[in-house]
Amino acid sequence: CAMAEAPPVKRKREDEDGDGNGGAAAAPFPLAELRLRRVLRESARDKAVFLHGEVTGPSGEGTDALVILEKTPFQEEKLLDLLKKHTKLELRMHNDIYKTYHLYPPPELSEIKTTVVYPATEKHLQKYLRQEVHLICETWEDYKNITLPYIQSQSFSIQWVYNILEKKAEADRIIHENPDPCDGFVLVPDFKWNQNQLDDLYLIALVHRREVKSLRDLTAEHLPLLRNILREGKEAIMKRFGVPGSQLRIYLHYHPSYYHLHVHFTALGYDAPGISVERAHLLTDVIDNLVLDSMYYQKRALTFALQADKELFKRFQEVRQF
Ligand code: GTA
């Protein structure tokens, strides 16, 4: 393949501080000073809340921040500590043999996973806002005429991906690397996984080559790359975490949020965000489709959900007049 080329189009940058890894990002985030602007979304199922906050700078100017607070799954090896070291057990309800309590754990056993995007763009905030969604069936023509121009002008910065590939960030977290510039990739724990328990295991494989944006760009030429990701990814996860390939859900998103080809590896028993039929494409199926027809993803229509106020949805709406 062509060596890891620069992306064909210049994407609009959201972070303006060089590699996106210094500047404001290097300082500790001033959580206590955060002014809460609004709750973007709450999820009782995921036990997570998505917040739009504002950090006030020294001269009084406000900068938007996205903060995700999320309760983490239980860690089996800490259960005994939880029972023994709890600070209070408060009876809430009693009926015959049935009782419910509130258990108050010590601080070290009650952490809340906190994800911060700062400074956050309007697009970041929009992404997490709960909104009406609609299914769109995108033909190859639609992709070329509507979607591609949109991706080329508006997609999220993928600086964080380049930082990982160039070892400027998360270098100590790399689980496996195949350094081949054409058929190689880096496997790292996903942002969403704190690695404390295997129940919500989540890793991503980021390919070294830079010109493949998504499923739509794949042809039989990419089969060696995809097969490497499948085989080596499974082997590396088995070796490091003891989870066999048969218990992994390995898939690509269409559409992804970040247009640099990557593959998700999640625990089969975990309902990770983004595993619904209208978004996830199993890597084994993708490989098989490309074996059947090299141009499979340049021929078939792909269906996905779009938030009603997304720019891409509006562009489809204009053309289709629905
Ligand atoms: N290691 O810096 C990073 C990094 N970033 C910026 C993103 N990812 C990163 N991983 C590392 N370092 O799985 C990960 C993301 C994601 C993948 C990109 O890269 O965690 P994608 O391009 O297909 O985009 O994958 P996707 O799936 O939309 O990812 P994203 O941005 O996480 O969005 C997740 C969706 O799930 C959102 O729409 C959100 O509403 C929903 N969601 C539900 N629960 C959560 C939660 N607890 N945390 C985050 N999102 C959640």
Residues whose N, C-alpha, C, O or C-beta is under 5 A from the ligand:
A	BS01	GTA	D46 A48 E70 K127 Y128 W160 V188 P189 D190 F191 K192 H253 H255 P256 S257 Y258 P273 G274
